[in-house]
Amino acid sequence: MSARHRLRSLLTLVLLNGLIPIRTQPMYLVSLLGSPLAYLFFIDVISRGTLLAYGVTGGLVLMMLSAGTSLQSDLTHYKHDLKFQDVVVASPVEAPVYVGGMALSELVYSLPAASVFFALFVVNGFATLESCVVLVGVLLLVFGFATALAFTLATYFQDVRETYMYSPLLSTLLTVIPPVYYPLSDLPRWAQIAARFSPTTYAAGLVQGSVGLAPLSLDGGILDWGILGAAAAGLFVVAGVKARWKEP
Amino acid sequence: MPSALSASHLGKVYPHASGDAAALDDLSLEVPTGRTYGLIGRNGAGKTTFVRIASTQLAPSSGRVEILGLEAGRDDRAIRLRIACVPQESRPLYFLRVEEVVYLYLKLRGIAAVEARRRTREILDELSLADVRTRLVSRLSGGQRRRTMCAMVLASDAEILFLDEPTTGLDPIARREVWQAIRRTSREHRTILLTTHYLDEVEALSSRLALLEKGRLVLEGTPADLRARVRFPYRVTVQGPIPRAELDSYGRVSEIEGGFLVFTKEAAARELARRALEVGARLSMGPVSLEDVFLEVVGRSIEEEPAADDGEEAWA
């Protein structure tokens, strides 16, 4: 398959799983906006506005994480209920094209949320060249990490209902409990150590640091970038090894 | 004629299968190029497992499969350029329109937009789906959904098509429309591997067929070959004054409504016809059906579910 054909297949998957479902059910666009906005509202009210900025940066991280992890439901549904993956396997479409196309299609759903939160990011005066570069880099790594996690998990699910319990669990473990919506320094010492096991802690730390909400770590964030990148790369390796294209 | 597909000593034991139950057991067969090849067997006989292995979706436990001279497992990428599959129980994505299911599948395969549109139009006409081409899949009947799946792969450029029970749930008219499309595809010198429960379907479409039971190849050949290999290749129905005891001397006899069904050999069938004329009995005679062959070889109807003590799961 030529590079042109691969690109055509990839874009077809984005159309098929991203754009066309929205035509049928536009509420998909709102669903990814709901949770981050609710958290933002809650944090703003509780903190009397002092943590609003954390709510905005945290919302961006949560949005990208949700976009990536929601892929597990689509993959499981397409594989087990519709046998769509079997149709694709027995065709010229290669596994990385399917994975890439399906992952990119999830980004379509996050566009409204991304627009709203980026507008808030700008309105709050956070948008500088440096912070925008950091934001884009961090969000891409979070999305990569989340999609790799989704592919790995989807391999083990036999029914789409199994994914229903993991989506909220992942969201809680990766964005609500870790310091994504508040400063890491607010946590007690033991909890700060525990939070370091979540890649989203580093993602939020980098974004918060770039907009001046929290001081960057002594090494200027290099360690945070390294850990976040390693987590995404590591999960991609796991997904590559564990995710099944051809059944054993 | 070269083989489009060649399986050699193929075996499959699923991980986590109960006991040592093999879904496929030392299966060897050759599918000729440019023909429709039928695969028949009861649920759990191994048909779907074979299709999944041959269409590179599943790895075998032992043996090898060659597709168009390429080895499955080693040359999967090259094989996938030349095959298409309608898996058993597959359904089109419910939020697509009928024409989008076909068109987008062709685009996924790398077919250019203009050509994909032309092929989509033609296949929807052929399978009487043109009237519902802009209808959402979620609003189609079960039969229309299945036909849409068939349309998708029949419109493709694949050299080998795997159709795993493609007409399940279709009404007789829709089935015959799919048959027409399969025949047309076969005339294009493309190979079709068809699994089905419908023995009339496999007889109408296949130039050769294989009968699987418990993962093993039981019979293989043309429909005429299969009939010739059973002990009693003729079926005679008799209604009239010939007693059961006399009929028993001609072959295997079973009672049917209003008379008897006798499975017998050609010479005995002629003799029985003569005898029926003498005594004024009504008689009809012909070669055994594939259903009869199946019943004699397997000992049960194709519709009968595997018994619990078969030691085999209804795979996939």
Boltz contact constraints between the chains, C-beta under 6 A:
constraints:
  - contact:
      token1: [A, 5]
      token2: [B, 110]
      max_distance: 6.0
  - contact:
      token1: [A, 9]
      token2: [B, 108]
      max_distance: 6.0
  - contact:
      token1: [A, 12]
      token2: [B, 104]
      max_distance: 6.0
  - contact:
      token1: [A, 12]
      token2: [B, 107]
      max_distance: 6.0
  - contact:
      token1: [A, 12]
      token2: [B, 108]
      max_distance: 6.0
  - contact:
      token1: [A, 16]
      token2: [B, 104]
      max_distance: 6.0
  - contact:
      token1: [A, 21]
      token2: [B, 95]
      max_distance: 6.0
  - contact:
      token1: [A, 24]
      token2: [B, 95]
      max_distance: 6.0
  - contact:
      token1: [A, 82]
      token2: [B, 91]
      max_distance: 6.0
  - contact:
      token1: [A, 83]
      token2: [B, 87]
      max_distance: 6.0
  - contact:
      token1: [A, 83]
      token2: [B, 90]
      max_distance: 6.0
  - contact:
      token1: [A, 86]
      token2: [B, 57]
      max_distance: 6.0
  - contact:
      token1: [A, 86]
      token2: [B, 87]
      max_distance: 6.0
  - contact:
      token1: [A, 89]
      token2: [B, 57]
      max_distance: 6.0
  - contact:
      token1: [A, 90]
      token2: [B, 55]
      max_distance: 6.0
  - contact:
      token1: [A, 90]
      token2: [B, 57]
      max_distance: 6.0
  - contact:
      token1: [A, 90]
      token2: [B, 83]
      max_distance: 6.0
  - contact:
      token1: [A, 90]
      token2: [B, 85]
      max_distance: 6.0
  - contact:
      token1: [A, 91]
      token2: [B, 80]
      max_distance: 6.0
  - contact:
      token1: [A, 91]
      token2: [B, 109]
      max_distance: 6.0
  - contact:
      token1: [A, 92]
      token2: [B, 80]
      max_distance: 6.0
  - contact:
      token1: [A, 92]
      token2: [B, 81]
      max_distance: 6.0
  - contact:
      token1: [A, 92]
      token2: [B, 109]
      max_distance: 6.0
  - contact:
      token1: [A, 92]
      token2: [B, 110]
      max_distance: 6.0
  - contact:
      token1: [A, 93]
      token2: [B, 108]
      max_distance: 6.0
  - contact:
      token1: [A, 247]
      token2: [B, 58]
      max_distance: 6.0
  - contact:
      token1: [A, 248]
      token2: [B, 59]
      max_distance: 6.0
